[in-house]
């Protein structure tokens, strides 16, 4: 469950990224994350555990240094024992930002879930540390995580498997590489299991910057698809067999781009500053 925010305090920003964020040219997403974390005074921890590539942590260390961050370190976790080491926990507790890379979200869940490091991440976010995740790292941020599923636009019974995530919040379910991998069906299937949550589908090179007041702001070159099942009128999920399409009536869908916003509390979308741009 999400850690409690201290009275009078604000939790840190939660920043799921759809994967394939721009790392060389217009690094708008990574630059904004660095600015939130303190710019040149930022202290960033990179967690490359989801990736099996040995150089993932070092690559992001170099990227953040190139963006002006004076202090950045990659902390990898190869075993659950690593996630109980006091030195690593203290390093996370002192960071102004944590960045979780892509790879396999089940690797994150099995190595970090239920450990002292997972608790430290939740507590740090509740006390103001900003936490970002890209691709698999994005899926892992919420309480309910899409572990894997099938592609396609239609919700299909049994087409998605959910697993416990990090638990920074229980307000949303993330899916990444959204438009590029045709994942509307698996996100709506996940919401059919859990209509309380809001579905957030992230295109590549696109991030949802979720403020302490639960306002979603969009950054990057693509779109963020919001699926709101709070007014769901009918679902056939309990009637169909596995592999059959699911009927869902009453879903609300918004597509946000840079400048638009969505409030996770009121469930209201706004064109924001887009509405003031002249054609």
C-alpha positions as CSV (number, residue, x, y, z in Angstrom):
1,X,0.0,0.0,0.0
2,X,1.2,3.6,-0.6
3,X,3.0,5.1,2.4
4,X,1.3,7.9,4.3
5,X,2.3,11.5,3.4
6,X,3.3,13.4,6.6
7,X,0.8,16.0,7.8
8,X,1.6,19.3,6.0
9,X,3.9,17.6,3.5
10,X,3.7,16.6,-0.1
11,X,4.7,13.4,-1.8
12,X,7.1,13.4,-4.6
13,X,6.1,13.4,-8.3
14,X,5.4,10.0,-9.8
15,X,6.6,9.8,-13.4
16,X,5.8,6.8,-15.6
17,X,7.4,6.9,-19.0
18,X,6.2,4.9,-22.0
19,X,9.7,3.7,-23.0
20,X,12.1,4.7,-25.7
21,X,12.4,8.2,-24.2
22,X,14.7,10.5,-26.2
23,X,18.2,10.3,-24.8
24,X,20.3,12.1,-27.4
25,X,18.6,15.2,-28.9
26,X,15.4,16.7,-27.4
27,X,15.6,15.1,-23.9
28,X,12.5,16.9,-22.6
29,X,11.4,14.1,-20.3
30,X,14.7,13.4,-18.7
31,X,15.5,17.1,-18.5
32,X,12.3,17.8,-16.7
33,X,12.9,15.0,-14.3
34,X,16.4,16.4,-13.5
35,X,14.9,19.8,-12.9
36,X,12.3,18.5,-10.5
37,X,15.1,16.7,-8.6
38,X,17.2,19.8,-8.2
39,X,19.0,20.4,-11.4
40,X,22.8,20.5,-10.8
41,X,22.1,19.8,-7.1
42,X,20.1,16.7,-7.9
43,X,21.0,13.4,-6.2
44,X,19.7,10.6,-8.4
45,X,19.7,6.8,-7.9
46,X,19.2,4.7,-11.0
47,X,17.8,1.2,-10.5
48,X,18.6,-0.9,-13.7
49,X,17.3,-4.2,-12.1
50,X,14.6,-4.8,-14.8
51,X,17.3,-5.0,-17.5
52,X,19.5,-7.9,-18.2
53,X,22.0,-5.7,-20.1
54,X,25.1,-5.1,-18.0
55,X,25.6,-1.5,-19.2
56,X,22.1,-0.1,-18.6
57,X,23.0,1.5,-15.2
58,X,26.2,3.0,-16.5
59,X,24.4,4.4,-19.6
60,X,21.8,6.3,-17.5
61,X,24.6,7.5,-15.2
62,X,26.3,9.0,-18.2
63,X,23.0,10.5,-19.5
64,X,22.2,12.2,-16.2
65,X,25.8,13.5,-15.8
66,X,25.5,15.0,-19.3
67,X,22.3,16.7,-18.1
68,X,24.3,18.4,-15.4
69,X,23.6,16.1,-12.4
70,X,26.6,16.2,-10.1
71,X,25.7,13.1,-8.1
72,X,24.2,10.0,-9.7
73,X,24.7,6.3,-9.0
74,X,23.3,3.1,-10.3
75,X,22.2,0.5,-7.7
76,X,21.5,-2.9,-9.2
77,X,19.8,-5.7,-7.3
78,X,20.6,-9.3,-8.4
79,X,19.1,-11.0,-5.4
80,X,16.5,-10.3,-2.7
81,X,19.3,-10.2,-0.2
82,X,20.7,-7.2,-2.0
83,X,17.4,-5.4,-1.4
84,X,17.9,-5.7,2.4
85,X,21.4,-4.1,2.5
86,X,21.3,-1.1,4.8
87,X,23.8,0.9,2.7
88,X,21.6,0.7,-0.4
89,X,18.5,1.7,1.6
90,X,20.3,4.7,3.1
91,X,21.4,5.8,-0.4
92,X,17.8,5.7,-1.6
93,X,16.7,7.6,1.5
94,X,19.1,10.4,0.7
95,X,18.3,10.7,-3.0
96,X,16.2,13.5,-4.4
97,X,15.1,11.3,-7.3
98,X,15.0,7.7,-8.3
99,X,14.9,6.4,-11.9
100,X,13.8,2.8,-12.6
101,X,14.9,1.6,-16.1
102,X,13.1,-0.7,-18.5
103,X,13.4,-4.4,-19.1
104,X,11.1,-7.0,-17.4
105,X,8.7,-5.8,-14.8
106,X,8.4,-9.2,-13.3
107,X,12.1,-9.1,-12.5
108,X,11.4,-6.0,-10.5
109,X,8.5,-7.5,-8.7
110,X,10.2,-10.8,-7.8
111,X,13.5,-9.1,-6.7
112,X,12.2,-6.0,-5.0
113,X,8.6,-6.8,-4.0
114,X,8.1,-6.9,-0.2
115,X,11.7,-6.0,0.5
116,X,13.2,-3.1,2.6
117,X,14.2,-1.3,-0.6
118,X,10.5,-1.4,-1.8
119,X,9.4,0.1,1.5
120,X,12.2,2.7,1.3
121,X,11.0,3.7,-2.1
122,X,7.4,4.1,-1.0
123,X,8.4,6.0,2.1
124,X,10.8,8.3,0.2
125,X,8.2,9.2,-2.3
126,X,5.7,10.0,0.5
127,X,8.3,12.3,1.9
128,X,9.0,14.1,-1.3
129,X,11.4,12.1,-3.4
130,X,10.5,12.0,-7.1
131,X,10.3,8.5,-8.7
132,X,10.3,7.9,-12.4
133,X,10.2,4.6,-14.3
134,X,10.5,3.9,-18.0
135,X,8.8,1.0,-19.8
136,X,8.9,-1.9,-17.3
137,X,9.9,0.6,-14.6
138,X,6.7,2.6,-15.4
139,X,4.5,-0.5,-15.1
140,X,6.0,-1.3,-11.7
141,X,5.2,2.0,-10.1
142,X,1.6,1.4,-9.2
143,X,0.0,-1.1,-6.8
144,X,-1.6,-3.1,-9.6
145,X,0.9,-4.0,-12.4
146,X,0.3,-5.5,-15.8
147,X,2.8,-8.4,-15.8
148,X,2.1,-9.4,-19.4
149,X,-0.7,-9.6,-21.9
150,X,-1.8,-9.9,-25.5
151,X,-1.8,-7.1,-28.1
152,X,-5.0,-5.8,-29.8
153,X,-7.7,-3.2,-29.5
154,X,-10.5,-5.4,-28.1
155,X,-10.7,-6.5,-24.4
156,X,-10.4,-10.3,-24.2
157,X,-11.0,-12.4,-21.1
158,X,-7.8,-13.8,-19.8
159,X,-5.6,-11.7,-22.2
160,X,-3.8,-9.9,-19.4
161,X,-2.1,-11.0,-16.2
162,X,-1.8,-8.6,-13.2
163,X,0.7,-8.8,-10.4
164,X,1.6,-6.6,-7.4
165,X,3.7,-3.6,-8.2
166,X,5.7,-1.2,-6.1
167,X,2.6,0.4,-4.7
168,X,3.4,4.2,-4.9
169,X,-0.3,4.6,-5.6
170,X,-3.4,2.5,-6.2
171,X,-5.1,5.1,-8.4
172,X,-4.0,3.9,-11.8
173,X,-2.7,1.0,-13.9
174,X,0.0,1.7,-16.4
175,X,0.6,0.3,-19.8
176,X,3.6,1.4,-21.9
177,X,4.7,1.4,-25.6
178,X,0.9,1.9,-25.9
179,X,0.1,3.0,-29.4
180,X,3.3,1.4,-30.9
181,X,2.3,-2.1,-29.6
182,X,-1.5,-1.8,-29.9
183,X,-2.3,-2.3,-26.2
184,X,-5.7,-0.7,-25.7
185,X,-7.3,-4.1,-25.3
186,X,-5.1,-5.3,-22.6
187,X,-5.4,-2.1,-20.6
188,X,-9.2,-2.1,-20.8
189,X,-9.2,-5.8,-19.8
190,X,-7.2,-4.9,-16.7
191,X,-9.7,-2.2,-15.9
192,X,-12.6,-4.7,-16.3
193,X,-11.0,-6.6,-13.4
194,X,-10.5,-3.5,-11.4
195,X,-12.8,-0.6,-12.4
196,X,-11.7,1.5,-9.4
197,X,-8.4,2.3,-11.1
198,X,-7.7,4.6,-14.0
199,X,-5.9,3.3,-17.0
200,X,-3.0,5.3,-18.3
201,X,-1.6,4.2,-21.7
202,X,1.8,5.8,-22.5
203,X,3.1,6.1,-26.0
204,X,6.9,5.9,-26.4
205,X,8.9,9.0,-25.7
206,X,6.0,10.2,-23.6
207,X,5.6,10.6,-19.9
208,X,2.8,11.3,-17.4
209,X,4.2,13.7,-14.7
210,X,1.9,13.1,-11.8
211,X,2.0,16.0,-9.4
212,X,1.5,15.7,-5.6
213,X,-2.1,17.0,-6.1
214,X,-2.7,14.0,-8.5
215,X,-2.8,16.1,-11.7
216,X,-1.4,14.3,-14.7
217,X,0.8,16.6,-16.9
218,X,2.0,15.2,-20.3
219,X,5.6,15.6,-21.5
220,X,7.2,14.2,-24.7
221,X,6.4,13.7,-28.3
222,X,3.4,11.3,-28.2
223,X,0.1,10.8,-26.4
224,X,-1.2,9.6,-23.1
225,X,-4.5,7.6,-23.3
226,X,-6.6,7.9,-20.2
227,X,-9.3,5.2,-19.7
228,X,-11.8,5.9,-16.9
229,X,-14.0,3.1,-15.8
230,X,-15.6,4.8,-12.9
231,X,-19.0,5.1,-14.7
232,X,-18.9,1.6,-16.1
233,X,-22.5,0.6,-16.8
234,X,-22.0,-3.0,-17.9
235,X,-19.3,-5.6,-18.1
236,X,-19.6,-9.1,-19.4
237,X,-16.4,-10.2,-17.8
238,X,-18.2,-12.5,-15.4
239,X,-20.1,-14.2,-18.3
240,X,-17.5,-14.9,-21.0
241,X,-15.0,-17.7,-21.3
242,X,-11.3,-17.2,-21.5
243,X,-10.3,-16.0,-24.9
244,X,-13.7,-14.4,-25.7
245,X,-14.2,-10.7,-26.2
246,X,-15.6,-8.6,-23.3
247,X,-18.4,-6.1,-23.6
248,X,-17.8,-2.9,-21.7
249,X,-20.3,-0.1,-21.7
250,X,-19.7,3.4,-20.2
251,X,-16.0,3.7,-20.4
252,X,-14.6,7.2,-20.9
253,X,-11.5,7.8,-22.9
254,X,-9.3,10.8,-23.3
255,X,-6.2,11.3,-25.4
256,X,-3.8,13.8,-23.9
257,X,-0.7,15.4,-25.5
258,X,1.8,17.9,-24.2
259,X,0.0,20.7,-22.5
260,X,-3.2,18.8,-21.6
261,X,-3.9,17.6,-18.1
262,X,-6.1,15.0,-16.2
263,X,-6.9,15.1,-12.5
264,X,-6.9,11.6,-11.0
265,X,-9.1,12.7,-8.1
266,X,-11.8,14.6,-9.9
267,X,-11.4,12.5,-13.1
268,X,-11.6,15.7,-15.2
269,X,-9.5,16.3,-18.3
270,X,-8.4,19.7,-19.6
271,X,-6.9,20.8,-22.8
272,X,-4.8,23.2,-20.7
273,X,-2.5,25.4,-22.6
274,X,-3.2,23.7,-25.9
275,X,-6.5,25.5,-26.0
276,X,-4.7,28.8,-26.1
277,X,-2.4,28.0,-29.0
278,X,-3.4,29.8,-32.2
279,X,-3.7,27.7,-35.3
